[in-house]
Amino acid sequence: MSVLVTGAAGFIGSHLVDRLLARGESVVGMDSFDSFYPRGIKEANLLAAREHRSFTLVEGDIRDAGLLATLPESIDAVVHLAARAGVRPSIEAPTLYADVNFTGTSVLLDFAVTRGIRPFVFASSSSVYGNNRTVPFSEEDPVDHPISPYAATKKGAELLCHAAAHLHGLSCMALRFFTVYGPRQRPDLAIRKFSRLLLAGEEIPRFGNGSTARDYTWIDDILDGVEGAIAWARAASQSLHSAEMANEEGRGGGRSDDGRRGAFEIVNLGEATPIALTTMIALLEGAFGRQARIRPLPMQPGDVERTFADIGKAEWMLGYAPATAFEEGVRRFAEWYLAEGAAQDRVPGFA
């Protein structure tokens, strides 16, 4: 059987593909190679995977139902990472973000329902919490006030997953990622962007007074959580199938007391340690041995003041135990960036 990973050529997706292949899974990777950043970087992300006999790459858009219908019949689980990314760009193109992130998720869920694929893991975002005043952010907190179109599309897609689980018996887990970083990080994200500017001697834009904070989460810790979510979704699917079989044989089971046919959960994946912007810049300075030139700028629309994950649910449901302190992660990222990332950032088309 195979796992379908959408967004397979991206930062998190390519790492997940490598992790699944290493543990013996067969993987169907799907990516549109969108022009949000240079194709050459995404191609480099998949170099190892494309040499693996258990990996199949399908280039295309998750909104293309016809293409989805041609995917291998062997797929038994979906990890949906593909999305139009970025809070600030979503303000400039809200309709595009809604189409890719919301409509695309709906098309992919329909594909899963049609194929009878129950395990479904969806990559949501800590952005859905907005400027929640209660910290740390809990999955039980109300998230009805997104402050960017990107956040709104992620919340909307969570609701689509819930509806699919309720109506069609899917086992869906929505993972709210908190600022993932590490090798292959997207070029537009702060740690990689600041590294490029720092080494070039250019000014680093600092929005606000530097007190904004993010719950930076190392890529390997995130992958541990995603693997746990896949295992949960598969186990939940098997349990639901057994209950349905028992119901058909007159031994009870089937729907739960509230009428739900499937399973749906929302889980935070973070490091549970917010890091101030000024601290992040200082650690990059130390890792690269360079002093940053700072260009102060006003806060940007859509930016949240801080993110801070309550990971208690992830710990007990998934065995999640993030192990990489931010200082160590920045050191490892700097090593990768000097060895590979800096050269990638010079490929044609990078801005």
C-alpha positions in Angstrom: 0.0 0.0 0.0 1.1 3.6 -0.5 0.8 6.9 1.3 -0.2 9.9 -0.9 1.7 13.0 0.2 0.6 16.3 -1.4 3.1 19.1 -1.5 5.7 16.4 -1.7 8.4 18.7 -3.2 8.1 21.3 -0.5 10.0 21.8 2.7 7.9 19.6 5.1 6.7 17.4 2.3 10.1 16.3 1.0 11.3 15.6 4.5 8.2 13.5 5.1 8.7 11.6 1.9 12.3 10.7 2.8 11.2 9.6 6.3 8.4 7.4 5.0 10.6 5.8 2.4 13.3 5.1 5.0 10.9 3.2 7.1 9.7 1.0 4.2 6.6 2.8 3.1 5.7 3.2 -0.6 4.9 6.9 -1.4 3.0 8.7 -4.1 4.2 12.3 -4.1 2.1 15.0 -5.7 3.2 18.6 -6.3 2.3 21.3 -8.7 5.8 22.9 -8.6 4.0 26.3 -8.1 6.1 29.4 -9.0 5.8 30.7 -5.4 9.6 30.0 -5.3 12.0 28.5 -7.9 11.4 25.1 -9.2 15.1 24.2 -8.9 14.9 24.3 -5.1 11.9 21.9 -5.1 13.7 19.6 -7.6 16.7 19.5 -5.2 14.4 18.6 -2.3 13.4 15.4 -4.1 16.8 14.3 -5.4 17.1 11.4 -3.0 13.4 10.3 -3.2 13.5 10.1 -7.0 16.2 7.5 -6.8 14.0 5.3 -4.6 12.0 2.5 -6.3 9.1 2.9 -3.8 8.5 6.6 -4.8 6.2 7.8 -7.5 6.1 11.5 -8.4 2.9 13.0 -9.9 3.1 16.6 -11.1 -0.2 18.3 -10.9 -2.7 20.4 -9.0 -4.8 19.1 -6.1 -7.8 20.9 -7.6 -7.6 18.6 -10.7 -10.2 15.9 -10.0 -9.4 14.2 -13.3 -5.8 13.9 -12.4 -6.6 12.6 -8.9 -8.7 9.9 -10.5 -5.6 8.5 -12.3 -3.6 8.1 -9.1 -2.5 4.5 -8.2 -5.2 2.3 -6.6 -2.6 1.2 -4.0 -3.1 4.5 -2.0 -4.4 3.7 1.5 -3.7 7.0 3.4 -3.4 10.7 2.5 -1.2 13.3 4.1 -2.3 16.6 2.7 0.5 19.2 3.0 -0.1 21.1 -0.3 -1.2 24.7 0.1 -0.7 28.2 -1.1 1.5 29.4 1.7 2.2 32.6 3.5 0.2 35.1 5.6 1.3 38.3 4.0 0.9 37.1 0.3 -2.6 35.9 1.1 -3.7 39.4 1.8 -2.7 40.3 -1.8 -4.4 37.3 -3.4 -7.2 36.1 -1.1 -9.3 34.5 -3.9 -6.3 32.4 -5.1 -5.6 31.3 -1.5 -9.3 30.3 -1.0 -9.3 28.4 -4.2 -6.1 26.4 -3.6 -6.4 25.9 0.2 -10.1 25.5 0.6 -11.4 24.2 -2.7 -8.3 22.1 -3.2 -8.8 20.4 0.1 -12.5 19.7 -0.7 -11.5 18.1 -4.0 -8.9 15.9 -2.3 -11.4 14.9 0.4 -13.9 13.9 -2.3 -11.1 11.8 -3.9 -10.5 10.0 -0.6 -14.2 9.4 -0.1 -14.7 8.1 -3.6 -11.7 5.7 -3.3 -12.7 4.6 0.2 -9.4 5.9 1.7 -10.2 6.7 5.3 -6.9 7.7 7.0 -6.5 11.5 6.2 -3.9 13.8 7.8 -4.3 17.5 7.1 -1.6 20.2 7.6 -3.3 23.1 9.3 -1.5 26.1 10.9 -1.1 27.9 14.2 -2.3 31.0 12.2 -5.8 30.0 13.0 -5.4 31.1 16.6 -4.9 34.8 15.4 -4.0 37.1 18.3 -5.4 34.8 21.0 -4.8 36.4 24.3 -4.8 33.0 26.2 -1.5 31.2 26.2 -0.4 28.6 25.5 -2.8 28.0 22.5 -5.0 25.0 23.1 -7.0 23.0 20.6 -10.1 23.8 22.7 -9.7 27.6 22.2 -12.2 29.3 19.9 -10.6 30.2 16.6 -13.4 32.2 15.0 -11.4 35.4 14.4 -8.6 34.8 11.8 -6.6 37.9 10.9 -5.5 36.8 7.4 -7.0 35.1 4.4 -4.4 32.3 4.9 -5.6 31.6 8.4 -9.2 31.7 7.3 -8.6 29.1 4.6 -6.8 26.8 7.1 -9.7 27.0 9.5 -12.2 26.4 6.7 -10.3 23.3 5.5 -10.4 21.9 9.1 -14.2 22.2 9.0 -14.2 20.4 5.6 -12.2 17.6 7.2 -14.7 17.4 10.1 -17.6 17.2 7.8 -16.0 14.4 5.8 -15.3 12.4 8.9 -18.9 12.9 10.1 -20.6 12.1 6.8 -18.3 9.6 5.2 -16.4 7.8 7.9 -13.0 9.3 7.3 -10.4 9.2 10.1 -9.1 12.8 9.9 -6.4 14.5 12.0 -5.7 18.2 11.5 -2.3 19.1 12.6 -1.7 22.8 13.6 2.0 23.4 12.7 3.9 26.0 14.7 6.6 27.8 12.6 8.6 24.9 11.3 12.2 25.4 10.4 15.3 23.4 9.4 17.1 22.3 6.2 15.1 23.0 3.0 13.0 25.7 4.7 11.1 27.8 2.2 13.2 30.8 1.0 10.6 33.4 2.1 10.5 32.3 5.7 12.3 34.4 8.3 15.2 32.1 9.4 16.3 31.3 5.8 15.6 34.8 4.5 17.5 36.4 7.4 20.4 34.0 6.9 20.7 35.0 3.2 20.5 38.7 4.0 23.0 38.4 6.9 25.6 36.6 4.8 25.1 39.2 2.0 25.6 42.1 4.4 22.1 43.4 3.6 19.6 44.9 6.0 17.3 42.5 7.8 13.7 43.8 8.0 12.4 43.8 11.5 8.7 44.3 11.7 7.7 45.9 15.0 10.0 46.4 18.0 11.4 42.9 18.0 9.2 41.6 20.8 7.0 39.4 18.6 7.5 35.7 19.3 7.1 32.4 17.5 7.0 28.9 18.7 9.8 27.6 16.3 9.6 23.9 15.7 12.4 21.8 14.3 11.5 19.7 11.2 12.4 16.3 12.7 10.1 17.0 15.7 7.3 17.9 13.3 7.9 14.7 11.3 7.6 12.6 14.5 4.2 14.2 15.0 3.1 13.6 11.5 4.1 9.9 11.7 2.1 9.6 14.9 -0.9 11.2 13.2 -0.7 8.7 10.3 -0.5 5.8 12.8 -3.5 7.3 14.7 -5.6 7.7 11.5 -4.8 4.2 10.4 -5.7 2.7 13.8 -8.9 4.8 14.0 -9.9 3.6 10.5 -9.4 0.0 11.4 -11.4 0.5 14.6 -14.3 2.1 12.7 -14.2 -0.7 10.1 -14.4 -3.3 12.9 -17.3 -1.5 14.4 -19.2 -1.4 11.1 -18.6 -5.1 10.6 -19.9 -5.8 14.0 -23.0 -3.7 13.3 -23.7 -5.5 10.1 -23.5 -8.8 12.0 -25.9 -7.5 14.6 -23.3 -7.2 17.4 -23.6 -3.4 17.9 -21.0 -0.8 16.8 -21.3 1.4 13.8 -22.2 5.0 14.5 -21.3 6.6 17.9 -24.0 7.9 20.3 -23.8 11.4 18.7 -24.2 9.9 15.2 -20.7 10.3 14.0 -19.5 7.7 11.5 -15.8 8.7 11.4 -13.1 10.2 13.6 -11.8 13.8 13.7 -9.2 15.4 15.9 -7.2 18.6 16.0 -3.7 18.5 17.4 -1.0 21.2 17.9 2.5 20.4 16.9 5.0 22.9 18.3 8.0 23.2 20.5 6.1 24.9 23.4 8.8 27.6 23.7 8.1 31.0 22.1 11.3 32.8 20.9 11.3 36.6 20.5 12.3 38.0 17.1 15.3 39.8 18.6 16.5 36.5 20.2 16.2 34.7 16.8 18.3 37.3 15.1 20.9 37.3 17.8 21.2 33.5 17.5 21.6 33.7 13.7 24.4 36.3 14.3 26.2 33.9 16.6 25.7 30.9 14.3 27.1 32.7 11.2 29.6 35.0 13.0 28.1 38.1 11.5 26.5 41.2 12.9 23.1 42.0 11.5 22.1 45.3 10.0 18.5 46.0 11.1 15.9 48.0 9.2 13.0 48.7 11.6 9.6 48.6 10.0 6.0 48.8 11.3 4.1 45.7 12.1 2.5 44.1 9.0 -1.2 43.4 8.6 -2.0 39.8 9.3 1.0 39.2 11.5 0.3 37.8 15.0 2.0 39.0 18.1 3.1 35.5 19.3 2.5 31.8 18.9 2.7 29.3 21.8 1.6 25.7 21.5 0.0 23.7 24.2 1.3 20.2 23.2 -0.3 18.2 25.9 -2.8 16.6 23.5 0.0 15.7 21.1 1.9 14.1 23.9 -0.8 11.7 25.0 -2.4 11.0 21.6 0.7 10.7 19.5 3.6 10.2 21.9 4.9 13.5 20.7 8.1 14.7 22.5 9.9 17.5 20.7 13.6 17.2 21.5 15.5 20.0 19.6 16.0 23.2 21.5 16.0 26.4 19.3 19.7 27.2 19.9 20.7 23.7 18.7 18.3 23.9 15.8 19.7 27.3 14.6 23.2 25.8 14.8 22.2 22.8 12.6 20.3 25.1 10.2 23.4 27.3 9.8 25.5 24.3 9.0 23.1 23.1 6.3 22.7 26.6 4.9 26.4 27.1 4.5 26.8 23.7 2.9 23.7 23.7 0.6 21.1 26.4 1.2 23.2 29.5 0.2 24.0 28.0 -3.2 20.3 27.1 -3.7 19.3 30.7 -3.0 21.4 31.8 -5.9 19.5 29.8 -8.5 17.9 31.7 -11.4 14.5 33.2 -10.5 15.1 33.6 -6.8 14.0 36.9 -5.4 
